[in-house]
């Protein structure tokens, strides 16, 4: 499937493809190295969370919110 074809897909289908791709990459952790900036951002997020600057929500609610942005 080409990039042009992917761009024509509905948002829900794109999200499904992203989930499959992410699952595939995550399952291949031994051959995939996270970029250096990722650790920096994770540390910043952790510090913000510890300082009470970030509010958490349930994962299922988060997915619903994200999906609603693309419908």
N, C-alpha and C positions, 0 to 999 in steps of 0.2 A: 504494500500500500504506500502510495506516495504522500509527501507532506501536503500537497494540494488536496488530495482526497481526505486526509485526516482533518484538515481545516473545514471541510464541508460537513463533517459529522455533527450531530446534535451534542450538546454539552454533556448529557448523561452518558452517551456512548464514549466520549472522550475521557470522562472520569473512570469508566470501567477499564478502558485501555491503560490509563495511568496506574490504576490499582494493580493490574496484571504485571505491567512493566516494573513497578516498584517491588512487588513480591518476588519477581524474578531476580532483580538486582540484590535485594536483601538476602535471598537464599544463596547468593553467590559471594558472600562476604569475604571469603579468602582471596578472591581475585580482584575485588573492587576496593580501592583505597579512597577514603573520604578526603576531599580537598582540605588543605590547611585552614582555610577560612571557616570551615564548618566547626572545628573545635573551638575557635575563637567565639563564634556566635553562640554555641552551646554554653560556654562558660559565662558569657554575658547574660544569656537568658536565665541560667541558674542563679547568678548573682541578683538579678532583678526579682526573681521569684523569692529568694531568701529575704530580700529587703521588703517584700510585700508589695512590689510594684506590678505584679502580674497576678491576675485572677484565673483560676483553673475552672474548667467546665468538664462535664462528662464527655467521654469520647464519642458516644453515639449522638449526643446533642451537637457536638462540634461538627461531625460529618453532615448532619442535617443542615446546619447553618451554612456550611461550605457549599453543599449541593444546591441549596436554595439560591445562592448567588449566581448560579449558572443556568438556572431554569428560565 
